[in-house]
Amino acid sequence: MFDIARFWLDKGVDGFRTNIISAIYEDPLLKNNPSSPHLTPSDKSLTIFFQKLENNFLQEESFGFATELRAVIDEFDHPKRVLIGESHGHESTLRQFCTYKGENGLHAVFMFNAISMPFKAKKYKEMTETFEKYFADPLIPTLVFGNHDRNRIISRLGGNVEKAKLLAMYQFTSRGIPFTYFGEKELGIPRVIIPFERR
């Protein structure tokens, strides 16, 4: 895997977005996950498809892998490359992808809290304080307000353009890396439902 990374870094890529890095290792005995009453994941519960993700998610080895990958990335520093990771979990857990046992890991990890955040100033204040607590300088939080798994922002806000503008201002002026899903901020694209027979 690291040889493949070096190949692409030699070709001049700027870095990697590591998709679901938290699931790269699983229980060595391949134990089944416990059952859960939930079909879809949430910010509060690591469950999906009626399983609680205990034995195939956030294994200790995943954090070590992030530091190994960082060592490879750091071999290429003209210009420097970047590593962004996708995971779910509490901020204290996500932080371990960035710094683990004194070693540098990912430069940043997606934090999805804002996607389901109620549009209330107090909630955004609390979220910002939490991000600053766990990702204080030199770490940096990420500001992820939408992605392909969730409804478009403008639809979540009931089509309210003024709320969307305020949210964009917050996202792009807060300390952190802003991530936007194509079409959301620049075009305000709403959710489109494609009829089943046309899919």
FIKELO-919461 format. One line per 5 residues: number of its first residue (from 1); their letters; for each residue x negated, y, z negated of N, C-alpha, C. Coordinates in nm, 2 decimals, padded with zeros to 4 digits, always signed. Example, Ala and Ser with C-alpha at 12.3 -4.5 7.8 and 13.67 -1.06 7.14 Angstrom:
2
1 = AS = -01.32,-00.57,-00.78,-01.23,-00.45,-00.78,-01.32,-00.33,-00.78  -01.28,-00.22,-00.71,-01.37,-00.11,-00.71,-01.29,+00.00,-00.79
***
This chain:
199
1 = MFDIA = -00.08,-00.12,+00.00,+00.00,+00.00,+00.00,-00.09,+00.13,+00.00  -00.19,+00.13,-00.08,-00.28,+00.24,-00.09,-00.35,+00.27,+00.04  -00.38,+00.16,+00.12,-00.45,+00.17,+00.25,-00.35,+00.24,+00.35  -00.22,+00.21,+00.34,-00.12,+00.27,+00.42,-00.12,+00.42,+00.39  -00.12,+00.45,+00.26,-00.12,+00.59,+00.22,-00.24,+00.67,+00.28
6 = RFWLD = -00.36,+00.60,+00.27,-00.48,+00.67,+00.32,-00.47,+00.69,+00.47  -00.41,+00.59,+00.54,-00.39,+00.60,+00.68,-00.32,+00.73,+00.72  -00.20,+00.75,+00.65,-00.12,+00.87,+00.69,-00.18,+01.00,+00.64  -00.25,+00.99,+00.52,-00.32,+01.11,+00.48,-00.43,+01.15,+00.57  -00.50,+01.05,+00.63,-00.60,+01.08,+00.73,-00.54,+01.15,+00.85
11 = KGVDG = -00.41,+01.11,+00.88,-00.34,+01.17,+01.00,-00.30,+01.31,+00.97  -00.31,+01.36,+00.84,-00.28,+01.50,+00.81,-00.15,+01.52,+00.75  -00.08,+01.42,+00.70,+00.05,+01.44,+00.63,+00.02,+01.52,+00.50  +00.12,+01.60,+00.46,+00.11,+01.69,+00.35,+00.13,+01.61,+00.22  +00.18,+01.49,+00.22,+00.20,+01.42,+00.10,+00.32,+01.32,+00.12
16 = FRTNI = +00.37,+01.27,+00.01,+00.48,+01.17,+00.01,+00.59,+01.20,-00.08  +00.71,+01.17,-00.04,+00.83,+01.17,-00.12,+00.85,+01.02,-00.15  +00.83,+00.98,-00.28,+00.84,+00.84,-00.31,+00.98,+00.81,-00.35  +01.05,+00.74,-00.27,+01.19,+00.70,-00.29,+01.21,+00.60,-00.40  +01.29,+00.63,-00.49,+01.32,+00.54,-00.61,+01.19,+00.47,-00.66
21 = ISAIY = +01.10,+00.56,-00.69,+00.97,+00.50,-00.75,+01.00,+00.42,-00.88  +01.11,+00.46,-00.94,+01.14,+00.39,-01.07,+01.18,+00.24,-01.05  +01.20,+00.20,-00.92,+01.25,+00.06,-00.90,+01.14,-00.02,-00.83  +01.01,+00.03,-00.83,+00.91,-00.03,-00.76,+00.86,-00.16,-00.83  +00.89,-00.17,-00.96,+00.86,-00.29,-01.04,+00.98,-00.34,-01.10
26 = EDPLL = +00.99,-00.47,-01.13,+01.10,-00.53,-01.20,+01.05,-00.63,-01.30  +01.14,-00.68,-01.38,+01.10,-00.77,-01.49,+01.03,-00.89,-01.42  +00.91,-00.93,-01.48,+00.83,-01.03,-01.42,+00.90,-01.17,-01.42  +01.00,-01.19,-01.51,+01.08,-01.31,-01.51,+01.20,-01.30,-01.43  +01.22,-01.19,-01.36,+01.34,-01.17,-01.27,+01.47,-01.19,-01.34
31 = KNNPS = +01.47,-01.14,-01.47,+01.60,-01.15,-01.55,+01.71,-01.06,-01.48  +01.83,-01.11,-01.49,+01.94,-01.04,-01.44,+01.97,-00.91,-01.53  +02.02,-00.81,-01.47,+02.06,-00.69,-01.55,+02.19,-00.72,-01.62  +02.21,-00.66,-01.74,+02.34,-00.67,-01.81,+02.45,-00.61,-01.73  +02.57,-00.66,-01.75,+02.68,-00.61,-01.68,+02.72,-00.47,-01.74
36 = SPHLT = +02.80,-00.39,-01.65,+02.84,-00.26,-01.69,+02.98,-00.24,-01.63  +03.07,-00.16,-01.69,+03.20,-00.14,-01.63,+03.20,-00.03,-01.52  +03.08,+00.03,-01.50,+03.07,+00.14,-01.40,+03.02,+00.09,-01.26  +03.09,+00.15,-01.16,+03.05,+00.12,-01.02,+02.94,+00.21,-00.97  +02.95,+00.34,-01.00,+02.86,+00.44,-00.95,+02.77,+00.50,-01.06
41 = PSDKS = +02.65,+00.55,-01.03,+02.56,+00.60,-01.13,+02.61,+00.74,-01.18  +02.56,+00.78,-01.29,+02.58,+00.92,-01.34,+02.46,+00.97,-01.40  +02.46,+01.10,-01.44,+02.34,+01.15,-01.51,+02.32,+01.10,-01.65  +02.43,+01.04,-01.70,+02.43,+00.99,-01.84,+02.40,+00.85,-01.85  +02.42,+00.77,-01.74,+02.41,+00.63,-01.75,+02.34,+00.57,-01.63
46 = LTIFF = +02.24,+00.49,-01.65,+02.17,+00.42,-01.54,+02.24,+00.29,-01.50  +02.35,+00.31,-01.44,+02.43,+00.19,-01.40,+02.47,+00.21,-01.26  +02.49,+00.10,-01.18,+02.54,+00.11,-01.05,+02.59,-00.03,-01.01  +02.69,-00.04,-00.94,+02.75,-00.17,-00.89,+02.77,-00.26,-01.01  +02.82,-00.21,-01.12,+02.86,-00.29,-01.24,+02.74,-00.35,-01.31
51 = QKLEN = +02.62,-00.29,-01.29,+02.50,-00.34,-01.36,+02.44,-00.23,-01.43  +02.38,-00.26,-01.55,+02.30,-00.16,-01.63,+02.16,-00.18,-01.59  +02.09,-00.09,-01.53,+01.96,-00.10,-01.47,+01.85,-00.11,-01.58  +01.84,-00.23,-01.64,+01.74,-00.25,-01.74,+01.62,-00.33,-01.69  +01.64,-00.43,-01.61,+01.53,-00.52,-01.57,+01.47,-00.49,-01.43
56 = NFLQE = +01.53,-00.40,-01.36,+01.47,-00.37,-01.23,+01.45,-00.22,-01.21  +01.44,-00.15,-01.32,+01.43,+00.00,-01.31,+01.35,+00.05,-01.43  +01.26,+00.15,-01.40,+01.18,+00.22,-01.51,+01.10,+00.12,-01.59  +01.04,+00.02,-01.53,+00.95,-00.06,-01.59,+00.82,+00.01,-01.62  +00.75,-00.03,-01.72,+00.62,+00.04,-01.77,+00.52,+00.06,-01.65
61 = ESFGF = +00.51,-00.05,-01.57,+00.42,-00.05,-01.46,+00.44,+00.06,-01.36  +00.56,+00.11,-01.35,+00.59,+00.21,-01.25,+00.52,+00.34,-01.28  +00.50,+00.38,-01.41,+00.43,+00.50,-01.45,+00.29,+00.49,-01.42  +00.23,+00.37,-01.44,+00.09,+00.35,-01.41,+00.07,+00.35,-01.26  +00.16,+00.30,-01.18,+00.15,+00.31,-01.03,+00.15,+00.45,-00.99
66 = ATELR = +00.22,+00.54,-01.05,+00.22,+00.68,-01.01,+00.08,+00.74,-01.03  +00.01,+00.70,-01.14,-00.12,+00.76,-01.16,-00.22,+00.70,-01.05  -00.20,+00.57,-01.02,-00.29,+00.52,-00.91,-00.27,+00.58,-00.78  -00.14,+00.61,-00.75,-00.11,+00.68,-00.62,-00.17,+00.82,-00.62  -00.16,+00.89,-00.74,-00.22,+01.02,-00.75,-00.37,+01.02,-00.72
71 = AVIDE = -00.44,+00.92,-00.77,-00.58,+00.91,-00.75,-00.61,+00.90,-00.60  -00.53,+00.83,-00.53,-00.55,+00.82,-00.38,-00.52,+00.95,-00.32  -00.42,+01.02,-00.35,-00.38,+01.15,-00.30,-00.49,+01.25,-00.32  -00.55,+01.24,-00.44,-00.65,+01.34,-00.48,-00.79,+01.32,-00.40  -00.80,+01.21,-00.33,-00.92,+01.19,-00.24,-00.91,+01.29,-00.13
76 = FDHPK = -00.79,+01.34,-00.10,-00.77,+01.43,+00.02,-00.73,+01.57,-00.03  -00.83,+01.66,-00.04,-00.80,+01.79,-00.10,-00.83,+01.91,-00.01  -00.85,+01.88,+00.12,-00.87,+02.00,+00.22,-00.77,+01.99,+00.33  -00.65,+02.03,+00.32,-00.59,+02.09,+00.20,-00.54,+01.98,+00.10  -00.50,+02.03,-00.02,-00.45,+01.94,-00.12,-00.31,+01.88,-00.07
81 = RVLIG = -00.28,+01.76,-00.11,-00.16,+01.69,-00.08,-00.07,+01.69,-00.20  +00.06,+01.65,-00.18,+00.16,+01.66,-00.29,+00.23,+01.53,-00.30  +00.27,+01.49,-00.42,+00.35,+01.37,-00.44,+00.48,+01.41,-00.52  +00.60,+01.38,-00.46,+00.72,+01.41,-00.52,+00.79,+01.27,-00.54  +00.85,+01.25,-00.66,+00.91,+01.12,-00.68,+01.06,+01.13,-00.71
86 = ESHGH = +01.13,+01.03,-00.67,+01.28,+01.02,-00.69,+01.30,+00.92,-00.80  +01.37,+00.96,-00.91,+01.41,+00.86,-01.01,+01.53,+00.92,-01.08  +01.58,+00.85,-01.18,+01.69,+00.89,-01.26,+01.64,+00.86,-01.41  +01.70,+00.93,-01.50,+01.66,+00.90,-01.64,+01.65,+01.03,-01.72  +01.63,+01.01,-01.85,+01.61,+01.13,-01.94,+01.48,+01.20,-01.90
91 = ESTLR = +01.48,+01.33,-01.93,+01.36,+01.41,-01.90,+01.23,+01.35,-01.96  +01.24,+01.30,-02.08,+01.12,+01.25,-02.15,+01.07,+01.13,-02.07  +01.16,+01.05,-02.01,+01.11,+00.94,-01.93,+01.06,+00.98,-01.79  +01.13,+01.08,-01.73,+01.08,+01.13,-01.60,+00.94,+01.19,-01.61  +00.92,+01.26,-01.72,+00.79,+01.32,-01.74,+00.67,+01.22,-01.73
96 = QFCTY = +00.70,+01.10,-01.77,+00.59,+01.00,-01.76,+00.55,+00.97,-01.62  +00.63,+01.00,-01.52,+00.59,+00.98,-01.38,+00.48,+01.09,-01.35  +00.48,+01.20,-01.42,+00.39,+01.31,-01.39,+00.26,+01.31,-01.47  +00.28,+01.26,-01.59,+00.16,+01.25,-01.68,+00.18,+01.12,-01.77  +00.09,+01.03,-01.76,+00.10,+00.90,-01.83,-00.03,+00.86,-01.89
101 = KGENG = -00.03,+00.84,-02.02,-00.15,+00.80,-02.09,-00.27,+00.89,-02.06  -00.25,+01.02,-02.05,-00.35,+01.11,-02.02,-00.39,+01.13,-01.88  -00.33,+01.05,-01.79,-00.36,+01.06,-01.65,-00.26,+01.13,-01.57  -00.30,+01.21,-01.47,-00.21,+01.27,-01.38,-00.14,+01.17,-01.29  -00.01,+01.19,-01.27,+00.07,+01.11,-01.18,+00.13,+01.20,-01.07
106 = LHAVF = +00.26,+01.19,-01.05,+00.33,+01.27,-00.95,+00.31,+01.42,-00.98  +00.31,+01.50,-00.88,+00.31,+01.64,-00.90,+00.45,+01.69,-00.95  +00.55,+01.62,-00.91,+00.69,+01.66,-00.96,+00.78,+01.54,-00.94  +00.89,+01.54,-01.01,+00.99,+01.43,-01.00,+01.13,+01.50,-00.99  +01.21,+01.44,-00.90,+01.34,+01.50,-00.89,+01.42,+01.49,-01.02
111 = MFNAI = +01.49,+01.60,-01.05,+01.58,+01.60,-01.17,+01.71,+01.64,-01.12  +01.81,+01.55,-01.13,+01.94,+01.56,-01.06,+02.05,+01.62,-01.15  +02.01,+01.67,-01.27,+02.11,+01.72,-01.36,+02.20,+01.83,-01.30  +02.15,+01.92,-01.22,+02.22,+02.03,-01.17,+02.33,+01.99,-01.07  +02.32,+01.87,-01.01,+02.42,+01.83,-00.91,+02.56,+01.82,-00.98
116 = SMPFK = +02.56,+01.77,-01.10,+02.69,+01.75,-01.17,+02.72,+01.86,-01.28  +02.64,+01.96,-01.28,+02.65,+02.06,-01.38,+02.78,+02.15,-01.36  +02.86,+02.16,-01.47,+02.98,+02.25,-01.46,+02.93,+02.39,-01.43  +03.01,+02.47,-01.36,+02.97,+02.61,-01.32,+02.99,+02.70,-01.44  +02.90,+02.69,-01.54,+02.91,+02.77,-01.66,+02.77,+02.82,-01.70
121 = AKKYK = +02.76,+02.94,-01.73,+02.63,+03.00,-01.76,+02.56,+02.93,-01.88  +02.64,+02.89,-01.98,+02.58,+02.83,-02.10,+02.52,+02.69,-02.06  +02.59,+02.62,-01.97,+02.53,+02.49,-01.93,+02.40,+02.50,-01.85  +02.40,+02.61,-01.76,+02.27,+02.63,-01.69,+02.16,+02.68,-01.78  +02.19,+02.75,-01.88,+02.09,+02.80,-01.98,+02.04,+02.67,-02.05
126 = EMTET = +02.13,+02.59,-02.10,+02.08,+02.47,-02.17,+02.00,+02.38,-02.08  +02.03,+02.36,-01.95,+01.96,+02.28,-01.86,+01.82,+02.34,-01.84  +01.81,+02.47,-01.82,+01.68,+02.54,-01.80,+01.59,+02.52,-01.92  +01.65,+02.54,-02.04,+01.57,+02.52,-02.17,+01.52,+02.37,-02.18  +01.60,+02.28,-02.14,+01.56,+02.14,-02.14,+01.45,+02.11,-02.04
131 = FEKYF = +01.46,+02.17,-01.92,+01.35,+02.15,-01.82,+01.22,+02.21,-01.87  +01.23,+02.33,-01.94,+01.11,+02.39,-01.99,+01.05,+02.32,-02.10  +01.13,+02.25,-02.18,+01.08,+02.17,-02.29,+01.00,+02.06,-02.25  +01.05,+01.98,-02.15,+00.98,+01.86,-02.10,+00.89,+01.88,-01.99  +00.90,+01.99,-01.92,+00.81,+02.02,-01.80,+00.75,+02.16,-01.81
136 = ADPLI = +00.70,+02.19,-01.93,+00.63,+02.32,-01.95,+00.50,+02.32,-01.87  +00.45,+02.44,-01.84,+00.33,+02.45,-01.76,+00.22,+02.37,-01.83  +00.14,+02.29,-01.76,+00.12,+02.30,-01.61,+00.21,+02.21,-01.53  +00.30,+02.14,-01.60,+00.40,+02.06,-01.52,+00.51,+02.16,-01.47  +00.58,+02.11,-01.37,+00.68,+02.20,-01.31,+00.81,+02.12,-01.29
141 = PTLVF = +00.92,+02.18,-01.33,+01.05,+02.11,-01.30,+01.09,+02.12,-01.16  +01.19,+02.04,-01.12,+01.24,+02.05,-00.98,+01.39,+02.10,-01.00  +01.44,+02.17,-00.90,+01.57,+02.22,-00.90,+01.65,+02.16,-00.78  +01.71,+02.05,-00.81,+01.78,+01.97,-00.71,+01.93,+02.00,-00.73  +02.00,+02.07,-00.63,+02.14,+02.10,-00.65,+02.23,+02.02,-00.55
146 = GNHDR = +02.17,+01.94,-00.46,+02.25,+01.86,-00.37,+02.16,+01.76,-00.30  +02.23,+01.65,-00.26,+02.16,+01.55,-00.17,+02.26,+01.47,-00.10  +02.21,+01.37,-00.02,+02.30,+01.30,+00.06,+02.40,+01.20,-00.01  +02.38,+01.19,-00.14,+02.46,+01.10,-00.22,+02.58,+01.17,-00.29  +02.58,+01.30,-00.28,+02.69,+01.37,-00.35,+02.76,+01.47,-00.26
151 = NRIIS = +02.87,+01.52,-00.31,+02.95,+01.62,-00.23,+02.86,+01.74,-00.20  +02.89,+01.81,-00.09,+02.82,+01.94,-00.06,+02.85,+02.04,-00.17  +02.76,+02.13,-00.19,+02.77,+02.23,-00.30,+02.90,+02.31,-00.28  +02.92,+02.37,-00.16,+03.03,+02.46,-00.14,+03.16,+02.39,-00.17  +03.17,+02.26,-00.14,+03.29,+02.18,-00.17,+03.31,+02.16,-00.32
156 = RLGGN = +03.20,+02.14,-00.39,+03.20,+02.12,-00.53,+03.25,+02.25,-00.60  +03.22,+02.36,-00.54,+03.26,+02.49,-00.59,+03.39,+02.54,-00.54  +03.47,+02.45,-00.48,+03.60,+02.48,-00.43,+03.60,+02.59,-00.31  +03.49,+02.59,-00.24,+03.48,+02.69,-00.13,+03.45,+02.83,-00.17  +03.41,+02.85,-00.29,+03.39,+02.99,-00.34,+03.25,+03.03,-00.30
161 = VEKAK = +03.24,+03.12,-00.20,+03.11,+03.17,-00.15,+03.03,+03.25,-00.25  +03.10,+03.33,-00.34,+03.03,+03.41,-00.44,+02.96,+03.32,-00.54  +03.03,+03.21,-00.58,+02.96,+03.12,-00.67,+02.84,+03.05,-00.61  +02.86,+03.02,-00.48,+02.75,+02.95,-00.41,+02.63,+03.04,-00.40  +02.65,+03.17,-00.37,+02.54,+03.27,-00.36,+02.47,+03.28,-00.50
166 = LLAMY = +02.55,+03.29,-00.61,+02.49,+03.30,-00.74,+02.41,+03.18,-00.77  +02.46,+03.06,-00.74,+02.39,+02.94,-00.76,+02.26,+02.93,-00.68  +02.26,+02.98,-00.56,+02.14,+02.99,-00.47,+02.04,+03.08,-00.54  +02.08,+03.20,-00.59,+01.99,+03.29,-00.65,+01.93,+03.23,-00.77  +02.01,+03.16,-00.85,+01.95,+03.09,-00.97,+01.85,+02.99,-00.93
171 = QFTSR = +01.88,+02.91,-00.83,+01.79,+02.80,-00.79,+01.66,+02.86,-00.73  +01.66,+02.97,-00.66,+01.54,+03.02,-00.59,+01.47,+03.12,-00.67  +01.51,+03.15,-00.79,+01.44,+03.25,-00.87,+01.39,+03.19,-01.01  +01.44,+03.07,-01.04,+01.40,+03.00,-01.16,+01.26,+02.94,-01.14  +01.19,+02.92,-01.25,+01.06,+02.85,-01.24,+01.08,+02.70,-01.20
176 = GIPFT = +01.03,+02.66,-01.09,+01.05,+02.52,-01.05,+01.04,+02.52,-00.90  +01.05,+02.39,-00.85,+01.05,+02.37,-00.71,+01.19,+02.35,-00.66  +01.24,+02.45,-00.58,+01.38,+02.43,-00.53,+01.39,+02.33,-00.41  +01.48,+02.24,-00.42,+01.50,+02.14,-00.31,+01.64,+02.17,-00.26  +01.66,+02.18,-00.13,+01.79,+02.20,-00.07,+01.82,+02.09,+00.03
181 = YFGEK = +01.94,+02.06,+00.04,+01.99,+01.96,+00.14,+02.03,+02.04,+00.27  +01.98,+01.99,+00.38,+02.00,+02.06,+00.51,+02.14,+02.11,+00.52  +02.16,+02.24,+00.56,+02.29,+02.29,+00.59,+02.36,+02.35,+00.47  +02.31,+02.33,+00.34,+02.38,+02.37,+00.23,+02.36,+02.52,+00.20  +02.24,+02.56,+00.19,+02.22,+02.70,+00.15,+02.22,+02.80,+00.27
186 = ELGIP = +02.17,+02.75,+00.38,+02.16,+02.84,+00.50,+02.29,+02.85,+00.58  +02.37,+02.74,+00.57,+02.49,+02.74,+00.65,+02.62,+02.72,+00.57  +02.60,+02.68,+00.44,+02.72,+02.66,+00.36,+02.81,+02.55,+00.41  +02.75,+02.44,+00.47,+02.83,+02.34,+00.52,+02.91,+02.26,+00.41  +03.04,+02.25,+00.43,+03.12,+02.18,+00.34,+03.12,+02.03,+00.36
191 = RVIIP = +03.18,+01.95,+00.27,+03.19,+01.81,+00.28,+03.28,+01.78,+00.40  +03.24,+01.69,+00.48,+03.32,+01.64,+00.60,+03.36,+01.50,+00.58  +03.49,+01.47,+00.58,+03.53,+01.33,+00.57,+03.56,+01.27,+00.71  +03.49,+01.17,+00.74,+03.51,+01.11,+00.88,+03.61,+00.99,+00.86  +03.72,+00.99,+00.94,+03.81,+00.88,+00.92,+03.75,+00.75,+00.95
196 = FERR = +03.79,+00.65,+00.87,+03.73,+00.52,+00.88,+03.72,+00.46,+01.02  +03.82,+00.48,+01.10,+03.82,+00.43,+01.24,+03.72,+00.50,+01.33  +03.66,+00.61,+01.29,+03.56,+00.68,+01.37,+03.42,+00.66,+01.32  +03.40,+00.58,+01.21,+03.27,+00.56,+01.15,+03.19,+00.46,+01.23
***
